[in-house]
Amino acid sequence: MNPHQAYYDAVTKMEEAGVDSDFIQGWQSGYWLNPEREEQRVTDAYKAGYEKGKEKDPTGFEDWIKK
């Protein structure tokens, strides 16, 4: 099994659900422990995604689905 399969599965699930792209980008950055965006580009969605990504937690994105 691909060692990054959980990452790909989580991102695919979020994209298919229509999650805010800032949340997804934050989750991806947090997952890989990349530095956060510069302050003026950080949104609530990005920050929430970053925190979940740092924990490698693929849940909790439902609040960020665009309606």
PDBQT receptor file of N, H, CA, C and O in Angstrom, charges set to zero:
ATOM      1  N   MET A   1       0.845  -1.196   0.000  1.00  0.00    +0.000 N 
ATOM      2  CA  MET A   1       0.000   0.000   0.000  1.00  0.00    +0.000 C 
ATOM      3  C   MET A   1       0.883   1.249   0.000  1.00  0.00    +0.000 C 
ATOM      4  O   MET A   1       1.929   1.295   0.648  1.00  0.00    +0.000 OA
ATOM      5  N   ASN A   2       0.439   2.236  -0.730  1.00  0.00    +0.000 N 
ATOM      6  H   ASN A   2      -0.410   2.199  -1.256  1.00  0.00    +0.000 HD
ATOM      7  CA  ASN A   2       1.137   3.513  -0.804  1.00  0.00    +0.000 C 
ATOM      8  C   ASN A   2       1.170   4.142   0.596  1.00  0.00    +0.000 C 
ATOM      9  O   ASN A   2       0.126   4.266   1.237  1.00  0.00    +0.000 OA
ATOM     10  N   PRO A   3       2.353   4.538   1.075  1.00  0.00    +0.000 N 
ATOM     11  CA  PRO A   3       2.440   5.103   2.433  1.00  0.00    +0.000 C 
ATOM     12  C   PRO A   3       1.683   6.424   2.588  1.00  0.00    +0.000 C 
ATOM     13  O   PRO A   3       1.392   6.850   3.706  1.00  0.00    +0.000 OA
ATOM     14  N   HIS A   4       1.372   7.056   1.485  1.00  0.00    +0.000 N 
ATOM     15  H   HIS A   4       1.607   6.711   0.577  1.00  0.00    +0.000 HD
ATOM     16  CA  HIS A   4       0.658   8.332   1.547  1.00  0.00    +0.000 C 
ATOM     17  C   HIS A   4      -0.807   8.185   1.153  1.00  0.00    +0.000 C 
ATOM     18  O   HIS A   4      -1.481   9.181   0.891  1.00  0.00    +0.000 OA
ATOM     19  N   GLN A   5      -1.304   6.956   1.110  1.00  0.00    +0.000 N 
ATOM     20  H   GLN A   5      -0.757   6.147   1.323  1.00  0.00    +0.000 HD
ATOM     21  CA  GLN A   5      -2.675   6.714   0.673  1.00  0.00    +0.000 C 
ATOM     22  C   GLN A   5      -3.696   7.435   1.553  1.00  0.00    +0.000 C 
ATOM     23  O   GLN A   5      -4.690   7.956   1.047  1.00  0.00    +0.000 OA
ATOM     24  N   ALA A   6      -3.460   7.467   2.852  1.00  0.00    +0.000 N 
ATOM     25  H   ALA A   6      -2.652   7.043   3.263  1.00  0.00    +0.000 HD
ATOM     26  CA  ALA A   6      -4.396   8.145   3.763  1.00  0.00    +0.000 C 
ATOM     27  C   ALA A   6      -4.492   9.637   3.416  1.00  0.00    +0.000 C 
ATOM     28  O   ALA A   6      -5.576  10.220   3.464  1.00  0.00    +0.000 OA
ATOM     29  N   TYR A   7      -3.364  10.243   3.070  1.00  0.00    +0.000 N 
ATOM     30  H   TYR A   7      -2.484   9.769   3.031  1.00  0.00    +0.000 HD
ATOM     31  CA  TYR A   7      -3.338  11.652   2.664  1.00  0.00    +0.000 C 
ATOM     32  C   TYR A   7      -4.179  11.849   1.400  1.00  0.00    +0.000 C 
ATOM     33  O   TYR A   7      -5.059  12.710   1.355  1.00  0.00    +0.000 OA
ATOM     34  N   TYR A   8      -3.901  11.054   0.394  1.00  0.00    +0.000 N 
ATOM     35  H   TYR A   8      -3.187  10.355   0.430  1.00  0.00    +0.000 HD
ATOM     36  CA  TYR A   8      -4.625  11.183  -0.875  1.00  0.00    +0.000 C 
ATOM     37  C   TYR A   8      -6.120  10.925  -0.696  1.00  0.00    +0.000 C 
ATOM     38  O   TYR A   8      -6.949  11.629  -1.272  1.00  0.00    +0.000 OA
ATOM     39  N   ASP A   9      -6.455   9.931   0.090  1.00  0.00    +0.000 N 
ATOM     40  H   ASP A   9      -5.782   9.358   0.558  1.00  0.00    +0.000 HD
ATOM     41  CA  ASP A   9      -7.864   9.616   0.337  1.00  0.00    +0.000 C 
ATOM     42  C   ASP A   9      -8.572  10.774   1.026  1.00  0.00    +0.000 C 
ATOM     43  O   ASP A   9      -9.699  11.120   0.671  1.00  0.00    +0.000 OA
ATOM     44  N   ALA A  10      -7.907  11.376   2.015  1.00  0.00    +0.000 N 
ATOM     45  H   ALA A  10      -6.992  11.095   2.303  1.00  0.00    +0.000 HD
ATOM     46  CA  ALA A  10      -8.508  12.487   2.760  1.00  0.00    +0.000 C 
ATOM     47  C   ALA A  10      -8.733  13.692   1.854  1.00  0.00    +0.000 C 
ATOM     48  O   ALA A  10      -9.802  14.301   1.881  1.00  0.00    +0.000 OA
ATOM     49  N   VAL A  11      -7.730  14.035   1.055  1.00  0.00    +0.000 N 
ATOM     50  H   VAL A  11      -6.862  13.539   1.034  1.00  0.00    +0.000 HD
ATOM     51  CA  VAL A  11      -7.856  15.192   0.163  1.00  0.00    +0.000 C 
ATOM     52  C   VAL A  11      -8.950  14.944  -0.877  1.00  0.00    +0.000 C 
ATOM     53  O   VAL A  11      -9.754  15.833  -1.161  1.00  0.00    +0.000 OA
ATOM     54  N   THR A  12      -8.978  13.752  -1.436  1.00  0.00    +0.000 N 
ATOM     55  H   THR A  12      -8.325  13.030  -1.206  1.00  0.00    +0.000 HD
ATOM     56  CA  THR A  12     -10.004  13.415  -2.426  1.00  0.00    +0.000 C 
ATOM     57  C   THR A  12     -11.394  13.521  -1.819  1.00  0.00    +0.000 C 
ATOM     58  O   THR A  12     -12.308  14.060  -2.444  1.00  0.00    +0.000 OA
ATOM     59  N   LYS A  13     -11.556  13.012  -0.611  1.00  0.00    +0.000 N 
ATOM     60  H   LYS A  13     -10.814  12.574  -0.104  1.00  0.00    +0.000 HD
ATOM     61  CA  LYS A  13     -12.853  13.060   0.067  1.00  0.00    +0.000 C 
ATOM     62  C   LYS A  13     -13.290  14.509   0.287  1.00  0.00    +0.000 C 
ATOM     63  O   LYS A  13     -14.454  14.848   0.073  1.00  0.00    +0.000 OA
ATOM     64  N   MET A  14     -12.364  15.356   0.712  1.00  0.00    +0.000 N 
ATOM     65  H   MET A  14     -11.418  15.081   0.886  1.00  0.00    +0.000 HD
ATOM     66  CA  MET A  14     -12.688  16.763   0.936  1.00  0.00    +0.000 C 
ATOM     67  C   MET A  14     -13.059  17.457  -0.371  1.00  0.00    +0.000 C 
ATOM     68  O   MET A  14     -14.035  18.205  -0.426  1.00  0.00    +0.000 OA
ATOM     69  N   GLU A  15     -12.283  17.208  -1.422  1.00  0.00    +0.000 N 
ATOM     70  H   GLU A  15     -11.491  16.599  -1.378  1.00  0.00    +0.000 HD
ATOM     71  CA  GLU A  15     -12.564  17.835  -2.710  1.00  0.00    +0.000 C 
ATOM     72  C   GLU A  15     -13.927  17.404  -3.244  1.00  0.00    +0.000 C 
ATOM     73  O   GLU A  15     -14.698  18.232  -3.727  1.00  0.00    +0.000 OA
ATOM     74  N   GLU A  16     -14.219  16.116  -3.158  1.00  0.00    +0.000 N 
ATOM     75  H   GLU A  16     -13.592  15.443  -2.765  1.00  0.00    +0.000 HD
ATOM     76  CA  GLU A  16     -15.498  15.603  -3.645  1.00  0.00    +0.000 C 
ATOM     77  C   GLU A  16     -16.680  16.141  -2.845  1.00  0.00    +0.000 C 
ATOM     78  O   GLU A  16     -17.782  16.278  -3.376  1.00  0.00    +0.000 OA
ATOM     79  N   ALA A  17     -16.453  16.446  -1.569  1.00  0.00    +0.000 N 
ATOM     80  H   ALA A  17     -15.557  16.336  -1.137  1.00  0.00    +0.000 HD
ATOM     81  CA  ALA A  17     -17.515  16.979  -0.717  1.00  0.00    +0.000 C 
ATOM     82  C   ALA A  17     -17.737  18.470  -0.945  1.00  0.00    +0.000 C 
ATOM     83  O   ALA A  17     -18.732  19.025  -0.478  1.00  0.00    +0.000 OA
ATOM     84  N   GLY A  18     -16.815  19.125  -1.661  1.00  0.00    +0.000 N 
ATOM     85  H   GLY A  18     -16.008  18.673  -2.039  1.00  0.00    +0.000 HD
ATOM     86  CA  GLY A  18     -16.956  20.555  -1.913  1.00  0.00    +0.000 C 
ATOM     87  C   GLY A  18     -16.461  21.427  -0.780  1.00  0.00    +0.000 C 
ATOM     88  O   GLY A  18     -16.992  22.513  -0.545  1.00  0.00    +0.000 OA
ATOM     89  N   VAL A  19     -15.450  20.959  -0.084  1.00  0.00    +0.000 N 
ATOM     90  H   VAL A  19     -15.018  20.078  -0.275  1.00  0.00    +0.000 HD
ATOM     91  CA  VAL A  19     -14.891  21.709   1.047  1.00  0.00    +0.000 C 
ATOM     92  C   VAL A  19     -14.164  22.957   0.535  1.00  0.00    +0.000 C 
ATOM     93  O   VAL A  19     -13.537  22.936  -0.524  1.00  0.00    +0.000 OA
ATOM     94  N   ASP A  20     -14.261  24.030   1.300  1.00  0.00    +0.000 N 
ATOM     95  H   ASP A  20     -14.771  24.047   2.161  1.00  0.00    +0.000 HD
ATOM     96  CA  ASP A  20     -13.583  25.292   1.000  1.00  0.00    +0.000 C 
ATOM     97  C   ASP A  20     -12.111  25.021   0.682  1.00  0.00    +0.000 C 
ATOM     98  O   ASP A  20     -11.429  24.318   1.427  1.00  0.00    +0.000 OA
ATOM     99  N   SER A  21     -11.631  25.578  -0.421  1.00  0.00    +0.000 N 
ATOM    100  H   SER A  21     -12.185  26.150  -1.026  1.00  0.00    +0.000 HD
ATOM    101  CA  SER A  21     -10.257  25.314  -0.850  1.00  0.00    +0.000 C 
ATOM    102  C   SER A  21      -9.234  25.805   0.170  1.00  0.00    +0.000 C 
ATOM    103  O   SER A  21      -8.151  25.228   0.272  1.00  0.00    +0.000 OA
ATOM    104  N   ASP A  22      -9.550  26.855   0.925  1.00  0.00    +0.000 N 
ATOM    105  H   ASP A  22     -10.430  27.323   0.842  1.00  0.00    +0.000 HD
ATOM    106  CA  ASP A  22      -8.616  27.326   1.955  1.00  0.00    +0.000 C 
ATOM    107  C   ASP A  22      -8.443  26.269   3.051  1.00  0.00    +0.000 C 
ATOM    108  O   ASP A  22      -7.336  26.065   3.549  1.00  0.00    +0.000 OA
ATOM    109  N   PHE A  23      -9.533  25.602   3.425  1.00  0.00    +0.000 N 
ATOM    110  H   PHE A  23     -10.433  25.768   3.021  1.00  0.00    +0.000 HD
ATOM    111  CA  PHE A  23      -9.430  24.541   4.426  1.00  0.00    +0.000 C 
ATOM    112  C   PHE A  23      -8.537  23.419   3.899  1.00  0.00    +0.000 C 
ATOM    113  O   PHE A  23      -7.661  22.932   4.612  1.00  0.00    +0.000 OA
ATOM    114  N   ILE A  24      -8.760  23.013   2.654  1.00  0.00    +0.000 N 
ATOM    115  H   ILE A  24      -9.472  23.409   2.075  1.00  0.00    +0.000 HD
ATOM    116  CA  ILE A  24      -7.967  21.926   2.069  1.00  0.00    +0.000 C 
ATOM    117  C   ILE A  24      -6.496  22.319   1.997  1.00  0.00    +0.000 C 
ATOM    118  O   ILE A  24      -5.625  21.526   2.356  1.00  0.00    +0.000 OA
ATOM    119  N   GLN A  25      -6.216  23.522   1.541  1.00  0.00    +0.000 N 
ATOM    120  H   GLN A  25      -6.924  24.165   1.249  1.00  0.00    +0.000 HD
ATOM    121  CA  GLN A  25      -4.826  23.967   1.451  1.00  0.00    +0.000 C 
ATOM    122  C   GLN A  25      -4.177  24.042   2.832  1.00  0.00    +0.000 C 
ATOM    123  O   GLN A  25      -3.003  23.706   2.994  1.00  0.00    +0.000 OA
ATOM    124  N   GLY A  26      -4.947  24.484   3.818  1.00  0.00    +0.000 N 
ATOM    125  H   GLY A  26      -5.900  24.757   3.687  1.00  0.00    +0.000 HD
ATOM    126  CA  GLY A  26      -4.431  24.506   5.185  1.00  0.00    +0.000 C 
ATOM    127  C   GLY A  26      -4.159  23.099   5.685  1.00  0.00    +0.000 C 
ATOM    128  O   GLY A  26      -3.129  22.842   6.309  1.00  0.00    +0.000 OA
ATOM    129  N   TRP A  27      -5.087  22.185   5.410  1.00  0.00    +0.000 N 
ATOM    130  H   TRP A  27      -5.923  22.394   4.903  1.00  0.00    +0.000 HD
ATOM    131  CA  TRP A  27      -4.931  20.793   5.847  1.00  0.00    +0.000 C 
ATOM    132  C   TRP A  27      -3.683  20.186   5.212  1.00  0.00    +0.000 C 
ATOM    133  O   TRP A  27      -2.901  19.513   5.883  1.00  0.00    +0.000 OA
ATOM    134  N   GLN A  28      -3.506  20.424   3.928  1.00  0.00    +0.000 N 
ATOM    135  H   GLN A  28      -4.141  20.970   3.382  1.00  0.00    +0.000 HD
ATOM    136  CA  GLN A  28      -2.339  19.885   3.234  1.00  0.00    +0.000 C 
ATOM    137  C   GLN A  28      -1.043  20.449   3.822  1.00  0.00    +0.000 C 
ATOM    138  O   GLN A  28      -0.093  19.702   4.052  1.00  0.00    +0.000 OA
ATOM    139  N   SER A  29      -1.000  21.744   4.061  1.00  0.00    +0.000 N 
ATOM    140  H   SER A  29      -1.772  22.351   3.874  1.00  0.00    +0.000 HD
ATOM    141  CA  SER A  29       0.203  22.369   4.630  1.00  0.00    +0.000 C 
ATOM    142  C   SER A  29       0.482  21.853   6.032  1.00  0.00    +0.000 C 
ATOM    143  O   SER A  29       1.629  21.569   6.375  1.00  0.00    +0.000 OA
ATOM    144  N   GLY A  30      -0.548  21.731   6.831  1.00  0.00    +0.000 N 
ATOM    145  H   GLY A  30      -1.480  21.961   6.553  1.00  0.00    +0.000 HD
ATOM    146  CA  GLY A  30      -0.372  21.215   8.184  1.00  0.00    +0.000 C 
ATOM    147  C   GLY A  30       0.071  19.761   8.181  1.00  0.00    +0.000 C 
ATOM    148  O   GLY A  30       0.921  19.365   8.978  1.00  0.00    +0.000 OA
ATOM    149  N   TYR A  31      -0.499  18.970   7.291  1.00  0.00    +0.000 N 
ATOM    150  H   TYR A  31      -1.189  19.292   6.642  1.00  0.00    +0.000 HD
ATOM    151  CA  TYR A  31      -0.158  17.542   7.204  1.00  0.00    +0.000 C 
ATOM    152  C   TYR A  31       1.336  17.367   6.972  1.00  0.00    +0.000 C 
ATOM    153  O   TYR A  31       1.977  16.525   7.600  1.00  0.00    +0.000 OA
ATOM    154  N   TRP A  32       1.883  18.171   6.065  1.00  0.00    +0.000 N 
ATOM    155  H   TRP A  32       1.362  18.855   5.555  1.00  0.00    +0.000 HD
ATOM    156  CA  TRP A  32       3.313  18.066   5.741  1.00  0.00    +0.000 C 
ATOM    157  C   TRP A  32       4.172  18.962   6.623  1.00  0.00    +0.000 C 
ATOM    158  O   TRP A  32       5.385  19.045   6.429  1.00  0.00    +0.000 OA
ATOM    159  N   LEU A  33       3.554  19.633   7.591  1.00  0.00    +0.000 N 
ATOM    160  H   LEU A  33       2.569  19.566   7.749  1.00  0.00    +0.000 HD
ATOM    161  CA  LEU A  33       4.247  20.531   8.529  1.00  0.00    +0.000 C 
ATOM    162  C   LEU A  33       4.984  21.659   7.811  1.00  0.00    +0.000 C 
ATOM    163  O   LEU A  33       6.067  22.078   8.218  1.00  0.00    +0.000 OA
ATOM    164  N   ASN A  34       4.369  22.136   6.736  1.00  0.00    +0.000 N 
ATOM    165  H   ASN A  34       3.489  21.796   6.405  1.00  0.00    +0.000 HD
ATOM    166  CA  ASN A  34       4.907  23.298   6.038  1.00  0.00    +0.000 C 
ATOM    167  C   ASN A  34       4.650  24.538   6.877  1.00  0.00    +0.000 C 
ATOM    168  O   ASN A  34       3.743  24.543   7.709  1.00  0.00    +0.000 OA
ATOM    169  N   PRO A  35       5.438  25.595   6.673  1.00  0.00    +0.000 N 
ATOM    170  CA  PRO A  35       5.155  26.837   7.388  1.00  0.00    +0.000 C 
ATOM    171  C   PRO A  35       3.775  27.358   6.983  1.00  0.00    +0.000 C 
ATOM    172  O   PRO A  35       3.333  27.141   5.855  1.00  0.00    +0.000 OA
ATOM    173  N   GLU A  36       3.101  28.041   7.901  1.00  0.00    +0.000 N 
ATOM    174  H   GLU A  36       3.460  28.218   8.818  1.00  0.00    +0.000 HD
ATOM    175  CA  GLU A  36       1.798  28.628   7.576  1.00  0.00    +0.000 C 
ATOM    176  C   GLU A  36       1.985  29.745   6.557  1.00  0.00    +0.000 C 
ATOM    177  O   GLU A  36       3.081  30.271   6.361  1.00  0.00    +0.000 OA
ATOM    178  N   ARG A  37       0.862  30.084   5.914  1.00  0.00    +0.000 N 
ATOM    179  H   ARG A  37      -0.028  29.657   6.073  1.00  0.00    +0.000 HD
ATOM    180  CA  ARG A  37       0.849  31.219   4.990  1.00  0.00    +0.000 C 
ATOM    181  C   ARG A  37       1.231  32.485   5.739  1.00  0.00    +0.000 C 
ATOM    182  O   ARG A  37       1.206  32.532   6.969  1.00  0.00    +0.000 OA
ATOM    183  N   GLU A  38       1.588  33.517   4.968  1.00  0.00    +0.000 N 
ATOM    184  H   GLU A  38       1.609  33.479   3.969  1.00  0.00    +0.000 HD
ATOM    185  CA  GLU A  38       1.838  34.797   5.600  1.00  0.00    +0.000 C 
ATOM    186  C   GLU A  38       0.524  35.315   6.191  1.00  0.00    +0.000 C 
ATOM    187  O   GLU A  38      -0.560  35.033   5.679  1.00  0.00    +0.000 OA
ATOM    188  N   GLU A  39       0.643  36.057   7.248  1.00  0.00    +0.000 N 
ATOM    189  H   GLU A  39       1.523  36.286   7.664  1.00  0.00    +0.000 HD
ATOM    190  CA  GLU A  39      -0.503  36.448   8.087  1.00  0.00    +0.000 C 
ATOM    191  C   GLU A  39      -1.677  37.043   7.314  1.00  0.00    +0.000 C 
ATOM    192  O   GLU A  39      -2.831  36.734   7.610  1.00  0.00    +0.000 OA
ATOM    193  N   GLN A  40      -1.398  37.885   6.336  1.00  0.00    +0.000 N 
ATOM    194  H   GLN A  40      -0.460  38.137   6.095  1.00  0.00    +0.000 HD
ATOM    195  CA  GLN A  40      -2.501  38.545   5.624  1.00  0.00    +0.000 C 
ATOM    196  C   GLN A  40      -3.292  37.588   4.736  1.00  0.00    +0.000 C 
ATOM    197  O   GLN A  40      -4.371  37.949   4.264  1.00  0.00    +0.000 OA
ATOM    198  N   ARG A  41      -2.786  36.380   4.497  1.00  0.00    +0.000 N 
ATOM    199  H   ARG A  41      -1.911  36.087   4.880  1.00  0.00    +0.000 HD
ATOM    200  CA  ARG A  41      -3.491  35.404   3.659  1.00  0.00    +0.000 C 
ATOM    201  C   ARG A  41      -4.134  34.273   4.466  1.00  0.00    +0.000 C 
ATOM    202  O   ARG A  41      -4.741  33.373   3.885  1.00  0.00    +0.000 OA
ATOM    203  N   VAL A  42      -4.009  34.308   5.787  1.00  0.00    +0.000 N 
ATOM    204  H   VAL A  42      -3.516  35.039   6.259  1.00  0.00    +0.000 HD
ATOM    205  CA  VAL A  42      -4.589  33.265   6.628  1.00  0.00    +0.000 C 
ATOM    206  C   VAL A  42      -6.070  33.570   6.862  1.00  0.00    +0.000 C 
ATOM    207  O   VAL A  42      -6.428  34.657   7.314  1.00  0.00    +0.000 OA
ATOM    208  N   THR A  43      -6.917  32.598   6.550  1.00  0.00    +0.000 N 
ATOM    209  H   THR A  43      -6.626  31.714   6.182  1.00  0.00    +0.000 HD
ATOM    210  CA  THR A  43      -8.357  32.726   6.787  1.00  0.00    +0.000 C 
ATOM    211  C   THR A  43      -8.738  31.757   7.906  1.00  0.00    +0.000 C 
ATOM    212  O   THR A  43      -7.939  30.910   8.306  1.00  0.00    +0.000 OA
ATOM    213  N   ASP A  44      -9.958  31.892   8.400  1.00  0.00    +0.000 N 
ATOM    214  H   ASP A  44     -10.607  32.580   8.075  1.00  0.00    +0.000 HD
ATOM    215  CA  ASP A  44     -10.433  30.956   9.423  1.00  0.00    +0.000 C 
ATOM    216  C   ASP A  44     -10.431  29.525   8.885  1.00  0.00    +0.000 C 
ATOM    217  O   ASP A  44     -10.069  28.588   9.597  1.00  0.00    +0.000 OA
ATOM    218  N   ALA A  45     -10.839  29.363   7.626  1.00  0.00    +0.000 N 
ATOM    219  H   ALA A  45     -11.133  30.124   7.048  1.00  0.00    +0.000 HD
ATOM    220  CA  ALA A  45     -10.862  28.027   7.021  1.00  0.00    +0.000 C 
ATOM    221  C   ALA A  45      -9.450  27.454   6.930  1.00  0.00    +0.000 C 
ATOM    222  O   ALA A  45      -9.230  26.285   7.248  1.00  0.00    +0.000 OA
ATOM    223  N   TYR A  46      -8.505  28.270   6.500  1.00  0.00    +0.000 N 
ATOM    224  H   TYR A  46      -8.684  29.219   6.242  1.00  0.00    +0.000 HD
ATOM    225  CA  TYR A  46      -7.119  27.814   6.385  1.00  0.00    +0.000 C 
ATOM    226  C   TYR A  46      -6.576  27.388   7.749  1.00  0.00    +0.000 C 
ATOM    227  O   TYR A  46      -5.966  26.328   7.889  1.00  0.00    +0.000 OA
ATOM    228  N   LYS A  47      -6.809  28.233   8.744  1.00  0.00    +0.000 N 
ATOM    229  H   LYS A  47      -7.304  29.094   8.631  1.00  0.00    +0.000 HD
ATOM    230  CA  LYS A  47      -6.306  27.960  10.091  1.00  0.00    +0.000 C 
ATOM    231  C   LYS A  47      -6.892  26.656  10.643  1.00  0.00    +0.000 C 
ATOM    232  O   LYS A  47      -6.176  25.850  11.237  1.00  0.00    +0.000 OA
ATOM    233  N   ALA A  48      -8.196  26.457  10.442  1.00  0.00    +0.000 N 
ATOM    234  H   ALA A  48      -8.778  27.112   9.960  1.00  0.00    +0.000 HD
ATOM    235  CA  ALA A  48      -8.849  25.228  10.916  1.00  0.00    +0.000 C 
ATOM    236  C   ALA A  48      -8.275  24.011  10.197  1.00  0.00    +0.000 C 
ATOM    237  O   ALA A  48      -8.011  22.983  10.821  1.00  0.00    +0.000 OA
ATOM    238  N   GLY A  49      -8.085  24.128   8.903  1.00  0.00    +0.000 N 
ATOM    239  H   GLY A  49      -8.299  24.963   8.397  1.00  0.00    +0.000 HD
ATOM    240  CA  GLY A  49      -7.506  23.031   8.137  1.00  0.00    +0.000 C 
ATOM    241  C   GLY A  49      -6.079  22.736   8.558  1.00  0.00    +0.000 C 
ATOM    242  O   GLY A  49      -5.685  21.575   8.668  1.00  0.00    +0.000 OA
ATOM    243  N   TYR A  50      -5.315  23.773   8.791  1.00  0.00    +0.000 N 
ATOM    244  H   TYR A  50      -5.636  24.716   8.702  1.00  0.00    +0.000 HD
ATOM    245  CA  TYR A  50      -3.909  23.599   9.196  1.00  0.00    +0.000 C 
ATOM    246  C   TYR A  50      -3.815  22.820  10.507  1.00  0.00    +0.000 C 
ATOM    247  O   TYR A  50      -2.994  21.913  10.641  1.00  0.00    +0.000 OA
ATOM    248  N   GLU A  51      -4.656  23.177  11.464  1.00  0.00    +0.000 N 
ATOM    249  H   GLU A  51      -5.323  23.914  11.356  1.00  0.00    +0.000 HD
ATOM    250  CA  GLU A  51      -4.634  22.491  12.761  1.00  0.00    +0.000 C 
ATOM    251  C   GLU A  51      -5.006  21.010  12.614  1.00  0.00    +0.000 C 
ATOM    252  O   GLU A  51      -4.373  20.144  13.218  1.00  0.00    +0.000 OA
ATOM    253  N   LYS A  52      -6.037  20.726  11.809  1.00  0.00    +0.000 N 
ATOM    254  H   LYS A  52      -6.551  21.430  11.319  1.00  0.00    +0.000 HD
ATOM    255  CA  LYS A  52      -6.444  19.335  11.580  1.00  0.00    +0.000 C 
ATOM    256  C   LYS A  52      -5.339  18.572  10.840  1.00  0.00    +0.000 C 
ATOM    257  O   LYS A  52      -5.058  17.414  11.148  1.00  0.00    +0.000 OA
ATOM    258  N   GLY A  53      -4.729  19.225   9.879  1.00  0.00    +0.000 N 
ATOM    259  H   GLY A  53      -4.957  20.166   9.629  1.00  0.00    +0.000 HD
ATOM    260  CA  GLY A  53      -3.663  18.592   9.111  1.00  0.00    +0.000 C 
ATOM    261  C   GLY A  53      -2.454  18.248   9.964  1.00  0.00    +0.000 C 
ATOM    262  O   GLY A  53      -1.848  17.191   9.787  1.00  0.00    +0.000 OA
ATOM    263  N   LYS A  54      -2.097  19.136  10.890  1.00  0.00    +0.000 N 
ATOM    264  H   LYS A  54      -2.589  19.995  11.034  1.00  0.00    +0.000 HD
ATOM    265  CA  LYS A  54      -0.963  18.848  11.774  1.00  0.00    +0.000 C 
ATOM    266  C   LYS A  54      -1.196  17.578  12.575  1.00  0.00    +0.000 C 
ATOM    267  O   LYS A  54      -0.262  16.837  12.881  1.00  0.00    +0.000 OA
ATOM    268  N   GLU A  55      -2.461  17.341  12.907  1.00  0.00    +0.000 N 
ATOM    269  H   GLU A  55      -3.220  17.943  12.657  1.00  0.00    +0.000 HD
ATOM    270  CA  GLU A  55      -2.823  16.146  13.675  1.00  0.00    +0.000 C 
ATOM    271  C   GLU A  55      -3.050  14.937  12.759  1.00  0.00    +0.000 C 
ATOM    272  O   GLU A  55      -3.296  13.825  13.227  1.00  0.00    +0.000 OA
ATOM    273  N   LYS A  56      -2.961  15.182  11.433  1.00  0.00    +0.000 N 
ATOM    274  H   LYS A  56      -2.761  16.085  11.053  1.00  0.00    +0.000 HD
ATOM    275  CA  LYS A  56      -3.256  14.151  10.424  1.00  0.00    +0.000 C 
ATOM    276  C   LYS A  56      -4.671  13.608  10.617  1.00  0.00    +0.000 C 
ATOM    277  O   LYS A  56      -4.946  12.427  10.402  1.00  0.00    +0.000 OA
ATOM    278  N   ASP A  57      -5.559  14.516  11.032  1.00  0.00    +0.000 N 
ATOM    279  H   ASP A  57      -5.336  15.475  11.207  1.00  0.00    +0.000 HD
ATOM    280  CA  ASP A  57      -6.952  14.178  11.322  1.00  0.00    +0.000 C 
ATOM    281  C   ASP A  57      -7.811  14.517  10.104  1.00  0.00    +0.000 C 
ATOM    282  O   ASP A  57      -8.002  15.693   9.795  1.00  0.00    +0.000 OA
ATOM    283  N   PRO A  58      -8.331  13.501   9.409  1.00  0.00    +0.000 N 
ATOM    284  CA  PRO A  58      -9.111  13.756   8.198  1.00  0.00    +0.000 C 
ATOM    285  C   PRO A  58     -10.586  14.067   8.470  1.00  0.00    +0.000 C 
ATOM    286  O   PRO A  58     -11.394  14.066   7.542  1.00  0.00    +0.000 OA
ATOM    287  N   THR A  59     -10.946  14.334   9.732  1.00  0.00    +0.000 N 
ATOM    288  H   THR A  59     -10.290  14.335  10.486  1.00  0.00    +0.000 HD
ATOM    289  CA  THR A  59     -12.341  14.607  10.064  1.00  0.00    +0.000 C 
ATOM    290  C   THR A  59     -12.531  16.084  10.384  1.00  0.00    +0.000 C 
ATOM    291  O   THR A  59     -11.566  16.844  10.477  1.00  0.00    +0.000 OA
ATOM    292  N   GLY A  60     -13.782  16.475  10.548  1.00  0.00    +0.000 N 
ATOM    293  H   GLY A  60     -14.565  15.858  10.472  1.00  0.00    +0.000 HD
ATOM    294  CA  GLY A  60     -14.080  17.836  10.972  1.00  0.00    +0.000 C 
ATOM    295  C   GLY A  60     -14.156  18.844   9.852  1.00  0.00    +0.000 C 
ATOM    296  O   GLY A  60     -14.233  20.044  10.116  1.00  0.00    +0.000 OA
ATOM    297  N   PHE A  61     -14.138  18.396   8.600  1.00  0.00    +0.000 N 
ATOM    298  H   PHE A  61     -14.076  17.421   8.385  1.00  0.00    +0.000 HD
ATOM    299  CA  PHE A  61     -14.191  19.321   7.492  1.00  0.00    +0.000 C 
ATOM    300  C   PHE A  61     -15.612  19.687   7.099  1.00  0.00    +0.000 C 
ATOM    301  O   PHE A  61     -15.826  20.580   6.280  1.00  0.00    +0.000 OA
ATOM    302  N   GLU A  62     -16.590  18.990   7.689  1.00  0.00    +0.000 N 
ATOM    303  H   GLU A  62     -16.416  18.265   8.355  1.00  0.00    +0.000 HD
ATOM    304  CA  GLU A  62     -17.988  19.192   7.298  1.00  0.00    +0.000 C 
ATOM    305  C   GLU A  62     -18.446  20.641   7.451  1.00  0.00    +0.000 C 
ATOM    306  O   GLU A  62     -19.261  21.119   6.660  1.00  0.00    +0.000 OA
ATOM    307  N   ASP A  63     -17.936  21.337   8.451  1.00  0.00    +0.000 N 
ATOM    308  H   ASP A  63     -17.275  20.949   9.093  1.00  0.00    +0.000 HD
ATOM    309  CA  ASP A  63     -18.318  22.740   8.661  1.00  0.00    +0.000 C 
ATOM    310  C   ASP A  63     -17.796  23.638   7.551  1.00  0.00    +0.000 C 
ATOM    311  O   ASP A  63     -18.222  24.787   7.438  1.00  0.00    +0.000 OA
ATOM    312  N   TRP A  64     -16.893  23.142   6.739  1.00  0.00    +0.000 N 
ATOM    313  H   TRP A  64     -16.547  22.209   6.830  1.00  0.00    +0.000 HD
ATOM    314  CA  TRP A  64     -16.260  23.950   5.701  1.00  0.00    +0.000 C 
ATOM    315  C   TRP A  64     -16.720  23.576   4.297  1.00  0.00    +0.000 C 
ATOM    316  O   TRP A  64     -16.124  24.008   3.311  1.00  0.00    +0.000 OA
ATOM    317  N   ILE A  65     -17.776  22.776   4.205  1.00  0.00    +0.000 N 
ATOM    318  H   ILE A  65     -18.260  22.426   5.006  1.00  0.00    +0.000 HD
ATOM    319  CA  ILE A  65     -18.339  22.448   2.899  1.00  0.00    +0.000 C 
ATOM    320  C   ILE A  65     -19.092  23.668   2.379  1.00  0.00    +0.000 C 
ATOM    321  O   ILE A  65     -19.940  24.235   3.068  1.00  0.00    +0.000 OA
ATOM    322  N   LYS A  66     -18.766  24.055   1.160  1.00  0.00    +0.000 N 
ATOM    323  H   LYS A  66     -18.077  23.595   0.601  1.00  0.00    +0.000 HD
ATOM    324  CA  LYS A  66     -19.446  25.207   0.560  1.00  0.00    +0.000 C 
ATOM    325  C   LYS A  66     -20.834  24.774   0.123  1.00  0.00    +0.000 C 
ATOM    326  O   LYS A  66     -21.007  23.739  -0.520  1.00  0.00    +0.000 OA
ATOM    327  N   LYS A  67     -21.788  25.562   0.472  1.00  0.00    +0.000 N 
ATOM    328  H   LYS A  67     -21.647  26.403   0.994  1.00  0.00    +0.000 HD
ATOM    329  CA  LYS A  67     -23.179  25.216   0.171  1.00  0.00    +0.000 C 
ATOM    330  C   LYS A  67     -23.649  25.908  -1.087  1.00  0.00    +0.000 C 
ATOM    331  O   LYS A  67     -24.798  25.734  -1.495  1.00  0.00    +0.000 OA
TER     332      LYS A  67
